[in-house]
Amino acid sequence: MVGAVKIPERLAHKRPVFSFEFFPPRTEQGEKNLLRSLERLAPLEPDFVSVTYGAGGSTRTRTREIVARIKSDFGIEAMAHLTCVGATRDELAAVLDELAAAGVENVLALRGDPPKGSERFEATAGGFRYATELVAFIRERGDFCVGAACYPELHPECSDPAEDLQHLREKVDAGAQFLITQLFFDNARFFAFERDVRAAGITVPLLAGIMPITDAAQIDRMTKMCGASIPTALRQRLAEAGGDAQEEFWSGVSYAVLQCSELLRPRASDVFARAPKGVAGIHFYTLNKSPATRAIFQILKLARPGVG
């Protein structure tokens, strides 16, 4: 097993970092596909890989098993997601103990989405209602590094930017050591959000969540799922592909490469930036299909010597 590396320690010595997010597969074939993706990703030396956590703890055991295997079998630092959904404090404590025993020290603390069939989140009796509470609980429970989520285009359940920013401030005050954004496609929205975050005195590293849309049918699904706006340029690129799967793939990849390149570009004029070196990191949402995100990462490494 590789020695544990806490994400803030990596960020303190390396900018930008690159990470990839996967979810626990539910089938034997899905697991084979995931392992194949990880085998192909490992030689690129990502800074860390995260594994999501199913609603209601539906993949709790699988998340723990996969993050442990990522560290032991592939030599990649791993981060486990943990949510408030369907779990008591005691159950969450048991999960944290299992993660610690497996050598996993990085955790992304999330409130979590309502379980399938539910329209709104309901706290479990004996559990937590807010991610802020979970962040504090994890920090108190052991020597974990804790990350949290943020929303460049507002949390889907919040309509007031000031209120959303205050909730983010509370998560950081509770102990969140870095932030990963929900996926977005419009960099202008991210830059405006970043300025607001820094102006509010939030100084922890901010990683940009990127997901290449490589299938035109994904656009509406992604918009409904996360509330991210789709720029006209991206819609046009995919429309011009004319339904050709290969053209859609490369249209999505090329757009994401340009998006990442702009995010990584030094912004010396940004008075709120911790350092004028562009975004602290890129977090790729893979949907367990790594070819597109691997291609983007490899292109960035070729185009920007020293990346990765």
N, C-alpha and C positions, 0 to 999 in steps of 0.2 A: 504493500500500500504506500502511495506517495505521502510525503508529509503535508500536513494541512497548511494552506496559504489563505489567509483572510483577505477578502477582496479589498478593503481599504489599504492594506499593506501593499498589495499589488499596485493600486492606484497611486500610492505615495512614491513609487519608483518607476512607474511606466504609464505613459499617456500617449495615445489612447489605448484602452483595453478593448478586446473583442470577445463577445460571449454569444452563446447559442442556447435557445430554449427548446426543450422537447417535452412531450407529455407521455405518461406511462401507457404503453399499448395494452389493449384488452384481449388480443388474440395472439396465438403462437406465431402466425405469419407477421403480425405487427411487430412482435418482439424481434424477429429475425431482421426485419427491415430497419428497425431502430439500431440494432447492433451493427448492421452493415454501414449505416450512416455514421455511427460513431467511429468505426474502424477507418473510414475514409476521412473523417474530420481530424482525427488525432494527429496525423503528420503535419497539419497546418498549425498546430500548437495554439489553440484558442486559450484565452486566459481563464475562462471557466465555462461550464455548462450548467444550466439550471433545468430542473425537472418539476413540472407542475403537480398540483394536488387536486384530485377530483372533488366535486361538490359532495358535501356530506361525508367526506373522508372515503369516498368510494374507491380511491386508488392509494390509500394511505400506505399500505404495506408495500405496494409496488413502487411508490415514490422512494421509500427508504431503501429498498433493494437496489433500485437502479442507480441512485446517487452513490451508494457504496460500491457498486460494480464499476461505475465510471471512474472512480478514484483508483480502485485496485487493479482493474483489467486494462484500462486505457491510459492511466497516468495523467488524467485531466482533473483539475480542481472542479468540484461539484457544489452546487447550491440547491438546497431543497426548498420548495415552496411550502408554506403552511398557512392554513386559513382558519377562520373562526367557525365556519359552517359545520353544523352537526357534531360538535365536539365540546366536551366539558373541559374545565381546567385540568382535571386529573388525566384525561385522555391526551390532551395536548402535552402535558408534562411527560407522559410515557413516550410519546413520539419523539420529543426532544432528547430524552435519555437514550433512545435507540439510535438516533442520529449521532449523538456524542460518542456512543460505543463504536459506531462505524467510522469514526474519525471525520465526520462531517461537521464543519464549524460555521458554514455560511448558510443563512436562512433568509428567505424573502417572506416577510410577514404581510399577509393580505386579509382583509375582511372576508373576501370571497363572494361569488355570485349566489343568488338564491338557487336552491335546488331545482331541478327540472320540475315544471308544473307549478312552481310558486312564482308569484308576481313580485314579491318583495322579500327582503331579507328579514328573518326573524331570529333573534339570538336564542341559542340553545340554553335551557335551564342549567345553571352552573358553568356557563361558558362566557364568551365575550361578545359584545355588540359592535365594537369598533376595532379597526386595525391598530389604532393608537394603544389600546389596552393590550393587544397581543404583542406589540413591539416591546412594551415595558416588561411584560411577563417573560418573554424570551431572554431579554437582557439580564433579568434577575435570576433566571433559572440556571444559567451556566455561562461558560466563556464562549458565547456565540457572537459572530458578526451578523448584524441584522440590517437588511435592506428593506425598502418600502416602495410602493408604487406611487406614481403621480400622473396627472392628466393634462397634457398641453391644451386640450380642447374641452376642459371641464369633466369632472366625474359625471357619468350619465344620470345620477340622481341629484345633481346639484346644478342650480341655474345661476348662482351668484359667484362670480370669480373671486371676490374678496373672501367669501365664506370658504370656498374651496381651498384658497391659499392658507387660510387660518388653520384648516384641518391638516394641511401638509406641515405647517409650522409645528403643530402639536405632535405629529408623528416623529419629527426630527427631535423635538424636545424630549420625547419619550425614549429616544435612543437609536433611531434609525441613522445609520452611518453612511448610507448612499441611497440614491433614488434611481429607479428605472421607469421611464415613461411608458405609458400605453402607446401602442403603435400609432404612427401618424404618417401622413404623406405630404404635408405642406410645411416646408421648413420655416416659412414666415411665421406660422403659428407657434412653432417650437421656439424660435428666437424671441418672440414677444413674451412667451411664457418664461423662458430662461431669465430675461431681464426682470420680470416681476418677482421671480423667486429670489434672485440675488438682491433686489431692492428691499425685499422683506427681511433680509438678514440671514437667509438660509444659504449656508456655504458648503454643505456636503456635496460630494461629486454627483453629477447628473449624467446618467447614461441614456442615450437616445434609443428608443425601441423602433426597430425597422423590420417590416415584413414586405418582401417583394410580391406584388400581385402578378402572378404568371398565368392567370386564367381569367378572362373577362367576366366570367360568371361569379368570380369571387368578390367583385366590387360591391355589389349590393349587400352581400352577406357581411362583409367587413364593416360597411357603414352602419348596418343595423346592430352589429355585435358590439362595437366600441365607440360609435358616434364620431369616428374620424371623418373629416371632410376629404373628398377626392378631387384633387386639382384637375382643371380642364385638360392640361397637358398630358396627364396620365390617362385619362379617359380617351383622348384622341390617339395616343400611341397604341392602346389596345384595340381601339376600333379599326385603326389602319391595318392591324394584323389580319383582319378579315376572317377571324375564326380559325386561322391556322395555328395549331397548338405550339409548334416550334417558334413561330413568329411572336406569339403571345408571351412565351417564356422569355425570349431575349428582349422583348420590349419592356417587360417588367424588370428584368435584371438590369438593363441599361438605365432605366429610370432610377432604380435604387442605387446604382453606382454613382450617378450624378448627385442624388440626394445625399449620400454618405460623404462624397467628396466635398460638398459645400459645408456640411456639418463639421468636417475635420479641418477645414481651412482656418488658419490663424485669424483671430479677430482682435487685433491689437487695439482697436478703437473702442472695444466694449469695456467700459469702466467697471462693470459689475462682474466680469469674468475673473475667476481666481487666478488664471494664468492665460495669456493670449495665445493659446495653442489649439483652439477649437474645442469641440466637445470632448468630455473626459473619456467617453467610450461609446461603442455601438453594440446594442443587444439585439441579436437577430431572432425574430420569431419564425421558427422553421416549419411549424405544423407537421413535424416529423418527416419532412421532405427536404433534405439538406442540399441537393444539387444546386438550387438557385442561390442559397446563402453561401455555399462554398465557392461558387463561381464569383460572386460579388467580393468575397474576402480575398480570393486570389487575384482578381483584377486590381483591387485596391493596393495589395502588396506589390504588384508589378508597377503600378502607376506612381506609388508613393514609397520609395525606398525607406526602410525602417519601420513601416507599418507592420504590426503583428509580431 
